[in-house]
Amino acid sequence: MIDITGEQDFLTKGWAVIETKIPSSILDEVAEVTEKIKDVDRSLVNGYRDCKAIEKIASWNIITEFIESGFGRKCFPFQTINFPYGSKQPLHQDSVHFQSYPTGLMCAAWVALEDISIKSGPLHIAKNSKHIPTYQKFEFDELNSESRNDVDLSYKVYEEAIKKLVLSLNLDVEPVVIKKGQALIWDTRLIHGGASVEIEKLTRLSQVTHYFFEDCLYYAPLQSDMLNGNVRYILPYNISKGKRIPISSLLSAARKNNISIVFVLMSLLKRFISNFLS
């Protein structure tokens, strides 16, 4: 098990454990909300919409300031996921779900709402994996032209490829056990997942928040077909400000990075039409 006494070198290792100093009253309120879903679902996505305390944790200044000091630019929370139990999620890099351009400008924080037990399936990380390049679905031989756009199939291929990669590089995968009020913060390239659960009824009350950085382009790799020039750009929701980032911000980032504004607008229009028709 990883020793988490003291802060880790985030820039070198791609992860750190910090004391957030979030008041127990806020942690307890979110824990109560999270525990209520334990007999209904394995997670609560974007619970900040109905719970101000979840929003407060996502925007907590000690967490955001730590992240910004590591990356040297302003961040904002755009998604929350609350877990009553261990997720058992296979190893992955967050960059397969969310990506930015310039690349790598995303990270996450896992906040413990209670003392996390080794038997409840804590997060586990592949040590030294921060230095491994990110992988996208179209890079694997197992996907042909017909299956490349099948999101479920392509993600299964991706998970298996990451598993083989970790084994081939002989990376140590170890759990991180944190206490109530502590946060594990990791880089988007760090390979991580949910460790096995030894006691199924044991809770793992926790909140994961994902963060993007300002002045970037944002897209969803799993819903994109990069080889055919079909990039699904997104306008993430800035939880701290209570609204989506403006289209003008996305277009400004496109100009700075010499990416066609028309291309970006067409991508957003396609998504809008798709959502409208569904």
VOBA-1610 file (N, C-alpha, C; in pm, whole numbers, padded with zeros to 5 digits, always signed):
BEGIN
Met+00085-00120+00000Met+00000+00000+00000Met+00088+00125+00000Ile+00047+00226-00074Ile+00126+00347-00090Ile+00129+00428+00040Asp+00246+00475+00076Asp+00261+00561+00193Asp+00218+00702+00154Ile+00120+00756+00222Ile+00069+00888+00185Ile+00100+00993+00290Thr+00196+00966+00377Thr+00231+01065+00478Thr+00303+01181+00411Gly+00245+01299+00420Gly+00304+01416+00356Gly+00261+01426+00211Glu+00280+01544+00150Glu+00242+01566+00010Glu+00343+01503-00085Gln+00293+01445-00191Gln+00379+01384-00292Gln+00423+01490-00393Asp+00525+01458-00469Asp+00571+01550-00573Asp+00480+01534-00694Phe+00380+01620-00702Phe+00277+01608-00805Phe+00337+01619-00946Leu+00428+01710-00966Leu+00483+01731-01099Leu+00563+01610-01147Thr+00630+01541-01055Thr+00712+01427-01092Thr+00631+01300-01103Lys+00543+01277-01005Lys+00472+01150-00998Lys+00333+01153-01060Gly+00279+01273-01077Gly+00146+01283-01136Gly+00033+01263-01039Trp+00062+01259-00910Trp-00043+01246-00810Trp+00007+01301-00677Ala-00087+01337-00591Ala-00053+01387-00458Ala-00173+01368-00367Val-00148+01356-00239Val-00254+01354-00138Val-00239+01478-00052Ile-00347+01556-00039Ile-00340+01680+00039Ile-00452+01683+00142Glu-00433+01765+00243Glu-00537+01793+00343Glu-00619+01910+00289Thr-00749+01889+00271Thr-00832+01993+00210Thr-00886+02094+00311Lys-00896+02053+00437Lys-00954+02137+00543Lys-01100+02173+00515Ile-01168+02086+00440Ile-01312+02104+00419Ile-01383+02075+00552Pro-01471+02164+00599Pro-01539+02141+00727Pro-01618+02009+00728Ser-01620+01944+00843Ser-01692+01817+00856Ser-01839+01831+00820Ser-01896+01948+00848Ser-02038+01969+00818Ser-02067+01953+00669Ile-01976+02003+00584Ile-01993+01991+00439Ile-01970+01846+00395Leu-01865+01783+00449Leu-01836+01644+00415Leu-01951+01553+00455Asp-02007+01578+00575Asp-02116+01494+00625Asp-02243+01511+00542Glu-02269+01634+00498Glu-02388+01659+00415Glu-02377+01585+00283Val-02260+01591+00220Val-02240+01522+00093Val-02240+01370+00115Ala-02184+01325+00227Ala-02185+01182+00258Ala-02328+01129+00269Glu-02414+01209+00331Glu-02554+01169+00347Glu-02624+01159+00212Val-02601+01258+00125Val-02659+01256-00009Val-02608+01136-00088Thr-02478+01109-00076Thr-02417+00998-00149Thr-02468+00863-00100Glu-02483+00851+00031Glu-02527+00723+00089Glu-02671+00690+00050Lys-02751+00792+00023Lys-02892+00770-00011Lys-02910+00693-00141Ile-02811+00697-00228Ile-02826+00629-00358Ile-02769+00488-00357Lys-02714+00443-00244Lys-02639+00317-00242Lys-02723+00196-00280Asp-02854+00202-00260Asp-02941+00090-00298Asp-03004+00110-00436Val-02969+00220-00501Val-03029+00254-00630Val-02926+00250-00742Asp-02808+00308-00718Asp-02708+00320-00824Asp-02569+00316-00763Arg-02469+00291-00849Arg-02330+00285-00802Arg-02265+00423-00800Ser-02329+00522-00860Ser-02270+00656-00860Ser-02376+00761-00885Leu-02344+00883-00845Leu-02429+01000-00868Leu-02348+01099-00951Val-02388+01117-01076Val-02314+01204-01168Val-02373+01344-01164Asn-02284+01442-01147Asn-02322+01585-01147Asn-02428+01617-01041Gly-02407+01563-00923Gly-02497+01591-00812Gly-02492+01735-00765Tyr-02394+01812-00812Tyr-02385+01954-00776Tyr-02509+02031-00820Arg-02583+01977-00918Arg-02702+02046-00968Arg-02810+02058-00861Asp-02811+01960-00769Asp-02915+01959-00666Asp-02861+01975-00525Cys-02729+01974-00510Cys-02669+01980-00376Cys-02557+02083-00374Lys-02577+02192-00302Lys-02478+02300-00295Lys-02348+02253-00229Ala-02359+02157-00137Ala-02239+02109-00067Ala-02146+02035-00164Ile-02203+01962-00261Ile-02121+01895-00363Ile-02049+02001-00447Glu-02121+02107-00479Glu-02061+02218-00554Glu-01946+02281-00475Lys-01964+02296-00344Lys-01861+02357-00261Lys-01733+02274-00261Ile-01747+02142-00252Ile-01629+02055-00255Ile-01559+02067-00390Ala-01638+02068-00498Ala-01581+02078-00633Ala-01501+02205-00652Ser-01546+02315-00588Ser-01482+02446-00606Ser-01391+02483-00489Trp-01361+02389-00401Trp-01287+02421-00279Trp-01151+02482-00311Asn-01122+02597-00253Asn-01005+02675-00294Asn-00872+02605-00268Ile-00861+02527-00161Ile-00733+02459-00133Ile-00703+02359-00243Ile-00806+02293-00295Ile-00787+02196-00404Ile-00753+02269-00533Thr-00831+02369-00570Thr-00807+02439-00697Thr-00673+02513-00696Glu-00637+02571-00583Glu-00509+02642-00576Glu-00391+02546-00590Phe-00405+02425-00532Phe-00299+02325-00547Phe-00285+02284-00693Ile-00398+02261-00758Ile-00396+02222-00899Ile-00335+02332-00985Glu-00376+02455-00961Glu-00326+02567-01042Glu-00178+02591-01021Ser-00129+02566-00900Ser+00015+02584-00876Ser+00096+02479-00951Gly+00038+02360-00969Gly+00108+02253-01041Gly+00110+02274-01191Phe-00001+02327-01245Phe-00013+02344-01390Phe+00023+02485-01437Gly+00021+02579-01345Gly+00056+02716-01382Gly-00050+02787-01463Arg-00176+02745-01448Arg-00285+02814-01517Arg-00415+02788-01442Lys-00515+02870-01471Lys-00642+02868-01399Lys-00725+02746-01439Cys-00782+02679-01338Cys-00866+02562-01364Cys-01011+02590-01327Phe-01101+02502-01369Phe-01240+02509-01326Phe-01299+02368-01321Pro-01384+02339-01222Pro-01448+02207-01214Pro-01562+02197-01315Phe-01572+02083-01383Phe-01679+02070-01483Phe-01763+01945-01464Gln-01723+01854-01377Gln-01803+01734-01355Gln-01778+01679-01215Thr-01884+01629-01151Thr-01869+01561-01022Thr-01930+01421-01033Ile-01870+01325-00962Ile-01924+01190-00950Ile-01910+01149-00804Asn-02020+01111-00742Asn-02018+01067-00603Asn-02039+00916-00596Phe-01958+00850-00514Phe-01960+00705-00506Phe-01995+00657-00366Pro-02102+00578-00352Pro-02132+00518-00221Pro-02044+00395-00194Tyr-02007+00325-00302Tyr-01924+00204-00290Tyr-01804+00214-00383Gly-01713+00119-00371Gly-01601+00112-00462Gly-01649+00093-00605Ser-01585+00160-00700Ser-01632+00159-00839Ser-01592+00033-00916Lys-01484-00032-00875Lys-01427-00148-00945Lys-01392-00114-01090Gln-01374+00012-01120Gln-01349+00054-01258Gln-01213+00005-01306Pro-01208-00055-01424Pro-01080-00102-01480Pro-00980+00013-01497Leu-00855-00020-01505Leu-00750+00080-01522Leu-00771+00160-01650His-00744+00291-01640His-00762+00379-01755His-00691+00511-01729Gln-00680+00591-01832Gln-00638+00731-01821Gln-00762+00816-01845Asp-00780+00921-01769Asp-00898+01006-01787Asp-00902+01069-01925Ser-00788+01078-01989Ser-00781+01141-02121Ser-00859+01066-02227Val-00899+00942-02201Val-00981+00869-02298Val-01125+00921-02295His-01166+00979-02183His-01301+01033-02169His-01307+01182-02201Phe-01208+01257-02152Phe-01204+01402-02171Phe-01065+01441-02218Gln-01060+01525-02316Gln-00929+01568-02365Gln-00934+01717-02397Ser-00817+01777-02394Ser-00804+01920-02423Ser-00700+01940-02532Tyr-00705+02058-02591Tyr-00596+02101-02677Tyr-00563+02244-02640Pro-00439+02271-02597Pro-00326+02180-02584Pro-00358+02059-02497Thr-00293+01948-02528Thr-00324+01822-02464Thr-00278+01816-02318Gly-00344+01731-02242Gly-00300+01704-02104Gly-00347+01802-02000Leu-00428+01900-02039Leu-00470+02003-01943Leu-00605+01964-01881Met-00601+01860-01803Met-00714+01813-01725Met-00661+01734-01606Cys-00731+01741-01495Cys-00692+01658-01381Cys-00815+01631-01296Ala-00797+01555-01188Ala-00911+01515-01105Ala-00871+01514-00958Ala-00973+01522-00873Ala-00952+01514-00728Ala-01055+01419-00669Trp-01009+01326-00588Trp-01095+01229-00519Trp-01095+01265-00372Val-01208+01312-00320Val-01218+01356-00181Val-01290+01250-00099Ala-01230+01212+00014Ala-01290+01112+00102Ala-01393+01178+00192Leu-01516+01126+00190Leu-01622+01176+00276Leu-01627+01099+00408Glu-01547+00995+00417Glu-01529+00914+00537Glu-01389+00852+00529Asp-01341+00794+00635Asp-01214+00722+00629Asp-01231+00604+00534Ile-01147+00596+00432Ile-01159+00492+00330Ile-01085+00366+00376Ser-01153+00254+00368Ser-01094+00126+00408Ser-01029+00056+00289Ile-00921-00013+00314Ile-00854-00091+00210Ile-00947-00199+00155Lys-01047-00239+00236Lys-01138-00348+00197Lys-01259-00298+00117Ser-01272-00165+00102Ser-01388-00110+00033Ser-01363-00079-00114Gly-01244-00111-00164Gly-01213-00083-00304Gly-01171+00060-00330Pro-01065+00108-00265Pro-01020+00245-00289Pro-00966+00261-00431Leu-00936+00383-00470Leu-00868+00402-00597Leu-00730+00336-00588His-00688+00281-00701His-00549+00235-00708His-00485+00295-00832Ile-00355+00315-00824Ile-00283+00383-00931Ile-00164+00299-00978Ala-00133+00314-01105Ala-00014+00251-01161Ala+00102+00349-01145Lys+00193+00316-01058Lys+00303+00407-01027Lys+00388+00433-01151Asn+00429+00557-01164Asn+00514+00605-01274Asn+00442+00610-01409Ser+00310+00591-01410Ser+00237+00590-01538Ser+00210+00730-01591Lys+00237+00833-01512Lys+00216+00970-01559Lys+00303+01001-01681His+00412+00927-01697His+00506+00954-01806His+00472+00875-01932Ile+00362+00797-01928Ile+00319+00721-02045Ile+00230+00810-02131Pro+00249+00809-02262Pro+00163+00891-02349Pro+00016+00848-02338Thr-00074+00938-02372Thr-00216+00904-02373Thr-00248+00822-02498Tyr-00350+00740-02487Tyr-00392+00655-02599Tyr-00537+00684-02634Gln-00566+00680-02763Gln-00703+00698-02810Gln-00749+00571-02880Lys-00880+00559-02899Lys-00936+00433-02946Lys-00888+00392-03085Phe-00861+00488-03173Phe-00825+00454-03310Phe-00683+00401-03325Glu-00608+00399-03213Glu-00469+00357-03220Glu-00449+00207-03202Phe-00557+00131-03181Phe-00544-00011-03152Phe-00581-00096-03273Asp-00498-00198-03299Asp-00518-00284-03415Asp-00651-00358-03412Glu-00703-00385-03292Glu-00823-00465-03280Glu-00947-00395-03338Leu-00939-00264-03358Leu-01055-00190-03408Leu-01045-00170-03560Asn-01141-00226-03633Asn-01145-00201-03776Asn-01236-00083-03805Ser-01256-00052-03931Ser-01332+00068-03967Ser-01477+00060-03921Glu-01533-00063-03915Glu-01673-00077-03874Glu-01690-00060-03723Ser-01595-00112-03646Ser-01611-00112-03501Ser-01553+00012-03434Arg-01481+00095-03510Arg-01415+00210-03451Arg-01513+00308-03389Asn-01633+00317-03447Asn-01732+00412-03397Asn-01830+00350-03298Asp-01808+00224-03263Asp-01888+00159-03159Asp-01825+00194-03024Val-01888+00285-02950Val-01827+00337-02827Val-01802+00227-02725Asp-01899+00140-02704Asp-01883+00034-02604Asp-01772-00062-02643Leu-01770-00104-02768Leu-01668-00197-02814Leu-01529-00134-02809Ser-01518-00011-02858Ser-01388+00054-02860Ser-01333+00076-02719Tyr-01425+00102-02623Tyr-01377+00121-02486Tyr-01331-00010-02424Lys-01396-00120-02456Lys-01351-00250-02407Lys-01213-00285-02461Val-01192-00254-02589Val-01061-00275-02650Val-00957-00187-02581Tyr-00995-00064-02553Tyr-00905+00029-02484Tyr-00866-00024-02346Glu-00964-00068-02268Glu-00937-00118-02132Glu-00841-00237-02136Glu-00863-00327-02230Glu-00776-00444-02241Glu-00635-00403-02281Ala-00625-00304-02370Ala-00493-00256-02414Ala-00417-00192-02298Ile-00485-00114-02214Ile-00420-00052-02098Ile-00375-00159-01999Lys-00458-00260-01979Lys-00421-00370-01889Lys-00294-00439-01937Lys-00287-00469-02068Lys-00168-00531-02126Lys-00047-00440-02114Leu-00068-00310-02132Leu+00041-00213-02123Leu+00102-00212-01983Val+00016-00207-01882Val+00063-00207-01743Val+00143-00333-01713Leu+00095-00448-01762Leu+00164-00575-01739Leu+00298-00579-01814Ser+00298-00531-01938Ser+00421-00538-02018Ser+00530-00447-01964Leu+00490-00335-01903Leu+00587-00242-01845Leu+00619-00274-01699Asn+00551-00378-01648Asn+00573-00422-01510Asn+00552-00308-01410Leu+00444-00232-01431Leu+00414-00121-01341Leu+00346-00172-01215Asp+00385-00119-01102Asp+00321-00154-00975Asp+00188-00082-00964Val+00081-00156-00939Val-00051-00098-00917Val-00085-00113-00770Glu-00097+00000-00701Glu-00116-00004-00557Glu-00231+00087-00514Pro-00305+00046-00409Pro-00418+00126-00361Pro-00372+00248-00284Val-00455+00351-00285Val-00431+00471-00207Val-00545+00482-00105Val-00513+00467+00021Val-00614+00474+00127Val-00603+00610+00195Ile-00709+00688+00185Ile-00708+00822+00242Ile-00814+00836+00350Lys-00797+00939+00430Lys-00889+00962+00542Lys-00987+01074+00509Lys-01093+01082+00587Lys-01197+01181+00568Lys-01137+01321+00558Gly-01173+01392+00451Gly-01123+01528+00431Gly-00995+01537+00350Gln-00931+01424+00322Gln-00813+01425+00236Gln-00855+01412+00091Ala-00769+01457+00002Ala-00797+01446-00142Ala-00677+01387-00215Leu-00704+01292-00300Leu-00605+01241-00394Leu-00624+01316-00524Ile-00521+01386-00569Ile-00527+01464-00693Ile-00433+01400-00794Trp-00483+01381-00918Trp-00399+01315-01017Trp-00409+01380-01153Asp-00302+01362-01228Asp-00287+01411-01364Asp-00370+01324-01458Thr-00420+01382-01567Thr-00504+01309-01661Thr-00435+01188-01723Arg-00301+01188-01725Arg-00229+01076-01786Arg-00206+00960-01690Leu-00228+00981-01561Leu-00202+00876-01463Leu-00300+00761-01482Ile-00249+00640-01495Ile-00334+00522-01508Ile-00388+00485-01369His-00518+00473-01357His-00580+00447-01228His-00713+00374-01248Gly-00772+00331-01139Gly-00901+00263-01146Gly-00949+00233-01005Gly-01051+00150-00994Gly-01105+00111-00864Gly-01050-00025-00824Ala-00989-00032-00707Ala-00933-00159-00660Ala-01047-00257-00630Ser-01012-00383-00618Ser-01112-00486-00588Ser-01174-00460-00451Val-01303-00494-00439Val-01377-00475-00314Val-01379-00605-00236Glu-01325-00603-00116Glu-01320-00724-00034Glu-01448-00746+00044Ile-01512-00636+00088Ile-01638-00645+00161Ile-01742-00563+00085Glu-01833-00631+00017Glu-01927-00565-00074Glu-02015-00461-00005Lys-02055-00484+00118Lys-02147-00394+00186Lys-02076-00276+00253Leu-01943-00275+00245Leu-01866-00166+00306Leu-01868-00044+00215Thr-01911+00070+00267Thr-01919+00189+00183Thr-01782+00248+00155Arg-01777+00328+00049Arg-01658+00406+00014Arg-01707+00543-00028Leu-01764+00615+00069Leu-01827+00744+00042Leu-01722+00845-00002Ser-01736+00893-00125Ser-01632+00980-00180Ser-01687+01059-00297Gln-01613+01163-00333Gln-01651+01247-00448Gln-01531+01270-00538Val-01552+01244-00666Val-01451+01276-00768Val-01497+01399-00844Thr-01408+01494-00860Thr-01435+01612-00942Thr-01331+01619-01053His-01377+01643-01175His-01285+01658-01287His-01271+01808-01320Tyr-01149+01846-01353Tyr-01116+01987-01379Tyr-01053+02004-01517Phe-01100+02105-01588Phe-01034+02152-01709Phe-00961+02282-01675Phe-00888+02333-01774Phe-00817+02459-01757Phe-00866+02559-01860Glu-00860+02684-01823Glu-00911+02789-01910Glu-00827+02804-02037Asp-00888+02865-02137Asp-00820+02901-02262Asp-00773+02778-02339Cys-00859+02677-02347Cys-00829+02554-02421Cys-00947+02516-02510Leu-00923+02419-02598Leu-01031+02349-02667Leu-01057+02220-02591Tyr-01183+02177-02589Tyr-01220+02057-02513Tyr-01298+01964-02604Tyr-01270+01833-02595Tyr-01344+01739-02678Tyr-01356+01603-02610Ala-01447+01520-02664Ala-01474+01387-02609Ala-01417+01282-02704Pro-01303+01222-02670Pro-01238+01128-02762Pro-01322+01006-02799Leu-01398+00951-02704Leu-01475+00830-02733Leu-01586+00856-02834Gln-01635+00980-02839Gln-01740+01014-02934Gln-01684+01079-03062Ser-01553+01079-03073Ser-01489+01140-03190Ser-01432+01032-03282Asp-01424+01065-03410Asp-01356+00980-03508Asp-01246+01064-03571Met-01131+01063-03505Met-01022+01153-03543Met-00973+01126-03686Leu-00975+01001-03728Leu-00921+00967-03859Leu-01005+01025-03972Asn-01134+01047-03944Asn-01221+01107-04045Asn-01248+01255-04018Gly-01171+01311-03927Gly-01184+01454-03899Gly-01309+01490-03823Asn-01368+01393-03754Asn-01490+01419-03680Asn-01457+01430-03531Val-01437+01554-03486Val-01402+01579-03346Val-01526+01630-03273Arg-01562+01566-03163Arg-01678+01611-03087Arg-01632+01713-02982Tyr-01628+01838-03023Tyr-01592+01945-02929Tyr-01705+01965-02829Ile-01669+02006-02709Ile-01770+02026-02604Ile-01752+02163-02539Leu-01862+02213-02485Leu-01860+02336-02406Leu-01883+02295-02261Pro-01778+02271-02185Pro-01795+02222-02048Pro-01864+02323-01957Tyr-01929+02271-01856Tyr-01999+02354-01758Tyr-01901+02394-01649Asn-01890+02522-01623Asn-01803+02571-01516Asn-01885+02573-01386Ile-01863+02472-01302Ile-01942+02457-01179Ile-01925+02577-01088Ser-01806+02631-01080Ser-01779+02744-00991Ser-01858+02869-01030Lys-01876+02889-01162Lys-01948+03007-01210Lys-02095+02979-01237Gly-02134+02853-01233Gly-02274+02819-01253Gly-02322+02835-01395Lys-02234+02819-01493Lys-02274+02830-01634Lys-02169+02767-01723Arg-02210+02738-01846Arg-02116+02683-01942Arg-02017+02791-01987Ile-01899+02746-02028Ile-01805+02844-02081Ile-01864+02898-02211Pro-01842+03023-02243Pro-01901+03081-02365Pro-01835+03027-02491Ile-01913+03023-02599Ile-01859+02978-02728Ile-01740+03066-02769Ser-01746+03193-02733Ser-01637+03285-02770Ser-01505+03240-02711Ser-01507+03179-02592Ser-01385+03130-02529Ser-01327+03013-02609Leu-01415+02924-02656Leu-01370+02810-02736Leu-01312+02857-02869Leu-01378+02955-02930Leu-01330+03005-03059Leu-01199+03081-03044Ser-01184+03150-02933Ser-01058+03220-02906Ser-00943+03121-02894Ala-00968+03009-02825Ala-00865+02906-02812Ala-00833+02844-02947Ala-00936+02830-03032Ala-00913+02776-03167Ala-00823+02868-03248Arg-00849+02998-03240Arg-00765+03094-03314Arg-00620+03087-03268Lys-00599+03083-03137Lys-00464+03081-03082Lys-00387+02956-03124Asn-00461+02847-03145Asn-00396+02720-03180Asn-00407+02687-03329Asn-00448+02789-03408Asn-00454+02776-03554Asn-00545+02660-03597Ile-00660+02650-03533Ile-00760+02549-03567Ile-00880+02621-03628Ser-00935+02563-03733Ser-01045+02626-03806Ser-01166+02652-03715Ile-01208+02778-03710Ile-01327+02814-03632Ile-01451+02749-03692Val-01456+02743-03824Val-01570+02680-03893Val-01580+02534-03852Phe-01466+02468-03844Phe-01460+02326-03805Phe-01518+02307-03665Val-01480+02395-03573Val-01528+02386-03436Val-01678+02413-03430Leu-01724+02516-03500Leu-01867+02550-03500Leu-01952+02438-03561Met-01902+02375-03666Met-01975+02264-03728Met-01988+02147-03631Ser-01884+02122-03555Ser-01888+02014-03455Ser-01993+02042-03349Leu-01997+02165-03300Leu-02096+02203-03198Leu-02238+02197-03255Leu-02253+02238-03381Leu-02384+02236-03445Leu-02435+02093-03462Lys-02345+02002-03502Lys-02382+01861-03516Lys-02433+01805-03383Arg-02363+01840-03276Arg-02403+01790-03145Arg-02539+01847-03104Phe-02558+01976-03133Phe-02685+02040-03098Phe-02801+01973-03172Ile-02783+01948-03302Ile-02887+01885-03382Ile-02915+01744-03332Ser-02807+01671-03301Ser-02822+01535-03251Ser-02901+01531-03121Asn-02868+01623-03030Asn-02940+01629-02901Asn-03085+01670-02921Phe-03108+01760-03016Phe-03245+01808-03042Phe-03331+01695-03099Leu-03275+01616-03191Leu-03350+01509-03253Leu-03376+01393-03159Ser-03285+01374-03061Ser-03301+01264-02967Ser-03399+01302-02855
//
